[in-house]
């Protein structure tokens, strides 16, 4: 039972950190994190890592043609 809860928490944590969680999933994780010190630490660590990466990595805009060429090649290879 505990292993299932840990797996669910990890899955929710990843969804929330990646910005892919629904509001309900985010609320569920926040309620759990409020009552679970281990998961709270994991959440805070992951949030900190993500924010640190955002600050240190610069977003580089690629030429529009490059994106189009890559997408075309993917479609061509998938066919």
C-alpha positions in Angstrom: 0.0 0.0 0.0 2.8 2.4 0.9 4.6 1.6 -2.3 1.5 2.5 -4.3 1.1 5.8 -2.5 4.8 6.6 -3.1 4.4 5.8 -6.8 1.3 7.9 -7.1 3.0 10.8 -5.3 6.0 10.5 -7.6 3.8 10.6 -10.6 1.8 13.6 -9.4 5.1 15.3 -8.4 6.4 14.9 -11.9 3.2 16.2 -13.5 3.1 19.2 -11.3 6.8 20.1 -11.7 6.5 19.7 -15.5 3.3 21.9 -15.5 1.2 19.1 -16.9 -1.0 18.4 -13.9 -4.7 19.2 -13.7 -5.8 21.5 -11.0 -7.3 18.5 -9.2 -3.9 16.6 -9.4 -2.0 19.7 -8.2 -4.4 20.1 -5.2 -4.1 16.4 -4.4 -0.3 16.7 -4.3 -0.3 19.9 -2.3 -2.6 18.2 0.3 -0.4 15.2 0.5 2.8 17.3 0.7 1.3 19.2 3.6 1.1 16.0 5.6 4.2 14.1 4.3 7.6 15.5 5.2 9.4 13.2 2.8 7.3 14.2 -0.2 7.5 17.8 0.9 11.3 17.7 0.8 11.2 15.9 -2.6 8.8 18.6 -4.0 10.9 21.5 -2.7 14.1 19.9 -4.1 12.5 19.3 -7.5 11.0 22.8 -7.6 14.4 24.3 -6.7 16.2 22.3 -9.4 13.7 23.4 -12.0 13.9 27.1 -11.0 17.7 26.9 -10.9 17.8 25.4 -14.4 15.4 28.1 -15.7 17.7 30.8 -14.4 20.9 29.3 -15.8 19.8 28.1 -19.2 19.1 30.7 -21.8 16.4 30.0 -24.3 17.8 30.2 -27.9 15.4 31.0 -30.6 16.0 28.8 -33.6 15.4 29.9 -37.2 11.9 29.1 -38.2 13.2 27.2 -41.2 15.1 24.8 -38.9 11.9 23.8 -37.1 10.0 23.3 -40.3 12.8 21.2 -41.8 13.0 19.0 -38.7 9.2 18.5 -38.6 9.2 17.7 -42.4 12.0 15.2 -41.9 10.2 13.5 -39.0 7.0 13.2 -41.0 9.0 11.8 -44.0 10.8 9.2 -41.8 7.5 8.2 -40.1 5.9 7.5 -43.5 
